[in-house]
């Protein structure tokens, strides 16, 4: 639960803990289009951090501390347990200040300490670097590396029911490039992700084995964008992935190695900078090495629409359908369909209100189980000055499961207060 900035992505579907089910389409790290400015991205010279200069680099350190109340920390239907959680979220970003090229370094930590249930304490952290080489005005190379030590949320359907939360490591590296030929832009990217899950102590005796979840994921993607007219582009994207589990068989005796392909067509558009977004649709399939697992295939789609209703109000809608990886029983995987909406309003120059709703449906393949998850969030961020901000967030989450997961429904209320200092 990140608390460095309290108004998190309200109304968007939270990313799964493993973070490898889908890899974004390729694209170089580019400066933000000045036309596509929202309430949350608008520059405020009197409030934006100035950082510290070290040669041709700018350093932006920040420290967030907060307190949260969670009325169902174990995400259970019955025997609910409430607790207070203290958070600390220091972060430092180092950005290059060059006319060409770009280099970004970042390190962050998220430590949570429970007042009563100390077995739920966690310390997540990560370090990363990313960069861009401007070979010419039309050609760019980009890449990055990241290493993280994380924990699974208790609400994760794949999280083993142990005495402590499941901890895991995630390492990733990506390289790619893009080249523009008049109205045509070609982009390619390769990505590698390694996941390593720790075993956890079981409720009685022994341990829960998570070694059969360790895996390597390889992804290659290519995309072609064609500018039909200024601010309107059509694109086609193809993605190929290989998921290689380091143990030949899981605890059910199943080989979960698989290959997958996604091919989509779509459009990126900008309506005078006030309304902008993208939509895409296509076909997605994943097939498995084990003959006992059927392949998964079907219609995939996604999109995002952002609109500045007024100069101080921004709305956004996000929709996506994709195949996710799972280790639940003998399921091959599941289709995840999500829709989220947010509304940001700048009540004052230094006070932003944010609210949102989200829903996602998880339809498991190979077992009798569907999950419906509902989210509602509301938050406020008050920037006292460029060095200090205060925030408050309320989150409601509900999961309804059927079939094999009947009896695992839960609802949860979380309230959080934060103070963030930055240079």
N, C-alpha and C positions, 0 to 999 in steps of 0.2 A: 504494500500500500504506500505509494509514493506521496510525500507530503511537502516537498520543497515548495511547490506551488499548489495551493489547495483547489483551485478550479481546474481540475483535471478534465480529461476528455468526456465531458458530461454528455450522456446519450449515445456514445459510441460503444460498440460491443468490445469487451475487454479481450486482449490477446490471450491465447492459451499459453500456459506456462512453458511448454516446450519451444514454442515459437518457430517451428519448422514446417508447419502444415502448408504454408504458402509463402512464396518468396516474391516480393514486389517485382513488377516488370522492370527491365533494365532502363537506366537513365542516368546521365551525368549529374553531379551535384552542381547546380547552377544558381545564380543569384535570383532572389524572389522577384517576380514580375511586379513592377510598381503599380500596375493596373489592378492587380489582384490583392488589394489590401483589405483586411477585415478589422473588426473591433479588436481582436486579440493580437493581430500582427502589425497594427499601425504604430509607427514610430512616434515616441513622445520624448523629445529632447530633454524636457525638464524632469522626466521620471526614469528614463532608460539608464541602466548602469553605464558608467564610463570606463570601468576596468582599470588595469595598470598596464603600462607599456614596458616591454622588454625588447629593445631593438625594433625589429619589424614585426613583432608579435604583440597581441593584446591578450591579457589574462583577465578572466572573469570568474572570481571565486564567489561562492555563496554558501550559506549555512541555514538550513531550515530545522526548526524544532517544533514539535506539536504534541497534542494529546488527543486521543480518539477514544470514543466509547462504542463498543461493538456488543450487541445484545445476543449474538449467536456465533461465538468464535469458532465452534466446531462444525457449523453448517449442518445441524441435525434437525429432524422433524420434531423430536421429543427430547426431553432432558436438556433443554437449552442452557448454555453457560454464557454469562455476560462477563465482560472484563474491560478495564481501562488499559490502553496501550500508549506508551511514550515512544515518540519517534525522533530520530535525528537523521538529517539528510544533507550532509556536506557534499559539495560538488565544485569542481574547477574545470573551466574550459579555456583552452588556448587557441586563438584564431590568428592566422597569418593576415598581415595587412599589406598585401602585395597588389600591384596593378594587374598582374597575370598570375595564373596558377592559384592554388589554395591548399592549405594544410590545416587540419583541425585535430586537436588532441583533447580528450575528455576523460575524467575520472570521477566516479560517483560512488556513494555509499548510502544504503538505506538500512538503518538499524531499528528494530522494533523490540521493545521490552514490555512484557505483560506484568501487571501488578500482582495478580494472583496465580495465573497459569504460566509459570516461568518456563515450562517445557515447550511452549509455543514461541519462545524468543527466537529471533532470527537476525542475521547480519548479511545482507545482500550487498555485493559490490561489483563494479565493472570498470574496465579501462578500455579505451578504444582510440583509434586514429583513422582518419579518412583524408583523402586528398584528391586533387584534380590537376592534371597537367594540360595546359593550353598549348598544344603543338602548333596550331595555326588558329585563325579566327573560325575555321570550319571544323577543326578536328580536336577532340579532347580525349584524354585517357583519365580514368578514375579508378579508385579502389579504396579498400579499407580493411581493418582487422579489429576484432573485438573479443575480449574474454570476460566472462561473467560467472560469479558464484551466486546462485539464486535458490529460492525455495518455492514449492508448489502451494498454492492456496488450498485451504481445506475444502473448498467447494469444487475443486477439479475432479471430474469423474475418473480420471486416471490416477489420482493421488492415492497411494496405499494408505490404509487405515492403520497407522502406527502410533507409537507413543508421542513421537515428535513429527513435525512436518517433513516431507521428503525434500532433501536438498539435492541439487544437481549443478553441474558445470556445463556451460555452453561456450564454445569457441567457434568463431566464424571468420572467414576471409572472403573477399570478393574483389574481382578485377573486371574492368570493362572499358569500352570506348565508344565514341560516337563520331559520325562524320556527316556533314551537311553538304548536299549537292543541289544547289538551287533550292527548290521547294521540297526536296526529299531528304530526310534525315534517317540514317541507319545507325542502330545502337545494338551492341551486344554485351552480354555480361555472363560471367561464370562465378558461382558461389559454392562454398563448402561450409557445412555446419557439422560440428561434432557435439554430441550430447552424452553426458556420463552421469547416471543417477546413483545416489548413495542408497545402500540398504538402510532400513529403519527398524528399530526394536518393535516387536509385536506387542499387543496389549497384554498377553500372558507371558509365555516364554518364547525364546528364539527370535528370529528376525524375519522381516518381509524382504524377499529377494527382488531387487530392482535391476540386477545386472542384465536381465533379458530385455530391458527397455533401452539400453545403451545402443546408439546407432550413429552412423555417418550419413549425411545427406549431401548429394551432389546435384547441382542445378545449372543448366545452361539455358540462356534465354536470348532471343533475338527479336527486335522490333523495328518496323519501318513506319515512319510518319510522313504523310504527304500534306503539305499546306495547300488546301483548296483555294482559300482566300485568306487574307490576313486575319489572324485570331481564330481560324477554323482549320482543324487538322483531322484527317482520317488516319487510322493506324491499324496494322495487323501485328499480332504478337504470337510467338510460338515459344513454349517452355517445355523442357524435358528434364525430369528428375529421376534420380536413383536413390533409394533408401536402403542402406546396408546395415543390418543389425549385426553387432559384433559376436553375439552368441548364435549358433546355428539354429537353436530352437528355444522358444520361450517356455514358461512353466506349464503351458498347455500342450507342449510338444509341437508347436506350430512354427514354421519358418516364415517370418514376417517380411522378408526382403521383397522389394517391389520396385517397379518402374512406372512412370507416369508421363502423360503428355497433355498439354493444354494448348489449344489454338483458339484465339479470339480475334474479333474485329471490333473496332470502336471509333470513337470520335472525341476530340478535345475541343472545347469551344469557349469563347469569351464574348459575352454580350456587353460591350462598352465598358468592361471592367466592373460593372455592378453585379451581374450574374455570370458565373463561370463554372466550369466543371468538366466531367468526362463520363462517358458511358461505354460499356463494352459487353459483348456476349459471344459465346462460342461453345466449344465442347471440351470436356475434361474427363480423363479416364486414368485409372490406376489399376495395374494388374500385378498379381502376386506369384511368388515362386511356388508356394505350397498349393498343391492341387485341391486341398480342402477349403481354400479361400477363393471365392468368386471374385472376378474383376468388378470394379465399380466404374461406372461411366454415365455421363448424362450432360444436361444443359448447365453451363456455368455462365454467370453474369456478374456484373458489378457496376458501380458508378458512384459519383459524388457530385452534388449540386450545392453551390454556395451562392447566397444572394445577400447583398447589402440593401435591406429594405429601406433604411434611412442611413445617413452618415454615421449614426451611433448605434445601429441595430443590425446584427448579422445573423442569418439563419443558415443552417447546413443540414442536408439529408445525405446519408450514406447507405448503400445497399450492396450486398455481396452474397454470392453462393459459391462454395468451393468444397473440395474433399479434404477432410482433416484426418490425421493419424490418431490411432487409439490403441491402448493395450487392454481394453475392457473385455474380459472373457475371450470368446472366440470371434469377436467382431472383426471384419476386414478393415473397417474405418467408418466414417460417417459423413453425411452431407451436412454442412453447416450453412444455414441461410440466416442472414442477419440484416436488420434495418435499424438505423438510429437517426435521431434528429436532435439538434442543439439550437439554442437561441441565446445569443450574447447581446447584452444591452449596456451601453456606457451611460449609467445614470449620472455620474459626474466624470470629470476628466480623469480623476484618479480612483474611481469606484466602478467596477464592472460586475454586473449580475449575470449569472449563467444558469441555464436550466436545460434539461433534456430527458428524452425517453429512448429506450432501446429494447429490442426484442430479438432473440435468436433461437432458432430451432435446430436441434441436433437429431438427425435421423440415422440411426445406426444400421449398418448393413451386416447381415449374417446372424443377428440376434434380435430378439423382440424387445426393443427399447427405443423410446423417443424422449428427448428432454426439451422442455420449453422454459426459457429463462427470460425474466422481465427485469428491467432496470429503470429506476427513476432517480434523477440526481438534481440537486440545486446547490448553488454555491455563490459566494461573493468574494471578491478580492479588492482590498483597499490598499493602495500604495501611498503611504504617508509621505515618502520622498523617494529619491533614487536609491537609497540604501536600505529602506525598511518597508516591508509589506505585511499585512495581516489578512488572514483568510479563514473562511468557514465553509464547510461542505456537509451536506446530508445526502446519504445514499440508501436507497431501498432496493433490495435484490430478492427475487423469488424464483425458485426452480421447481417445476412440476415434472415428475418422471413417471413413466408407465412401464408395463411389461416386466422384464427382469429387474428393473430398478424401482419397482413399486415400493413405497415406504421410505424412499430417500428424499422426499420433498423437503424443502426448507424455505424459510424466509428470514431475512436479516436486515437489521437497521444499523447504520453506522453514522456517527456524527464526529466531525473532526475540526479542531481549531489549530491554526498554525501561525508561526511568526518566522519570517525569512529575512535574513540580513545579507546584503551583497555589496560588493565594491563598485 
